[in-house]
């Protein structure tokens, strides 16, 4: 501690030196103010975590400034809030996407049901043509090739031509490839028609 003795106090009543001690304290350092950290904290808290990503971004910027204590704390709580909000929005999006997918599937099922009904009407028309042929040809159907020539002019709602398949005995099938466009699959639309087909005449090859 430094001291100084003023002239008027250098001697007291007893003629003895009477120094007066004057102390010099070190000036206190002002504590820094981290505005980004405070703004991030307020953003996270007052938005109830909804704006946690913004609070996290502000706190990360605040980590580059002193003091960092509030910035670290804000980064922690805003990080948790960001994860919670991500989970909430992710779950909401998943359920929304699932609902949209189910609505789309139901819409496609209704559309497919309508197309199947249209296909059955088309196949009934093709079967009527074959029945008319049977009445004028002793109850026999045309040959398989000729039947398929009649079928190709009938196109189902999926853009595919009908097909005529001869089965065992006197039964045949008029077949649509269905929604997948492939014959002999699970979604084929079929109808049965009875009657023997005429034999095909094979011309001799030269």
Secondary structure, 3 states (H helix, E strand, C coil): CCEECCHHHCCCCCCCCCCEECCCCCCCCCCCCCHHHHHHHHHHHHCCCCCHHHHHHHHHHHCCCCCCHHHHHHHHHHHHHHHHHHHHHHHHHHHHHHHHHHHHHHHHHHHHHHHHHHHHHHHHHHHHHHHHHHHCCCCCECCHHHHHHHHCCCECCCCCECEEEECCCCEEEEEECCCCCCCCCCCCEEEEEECCECCCCCCCCC
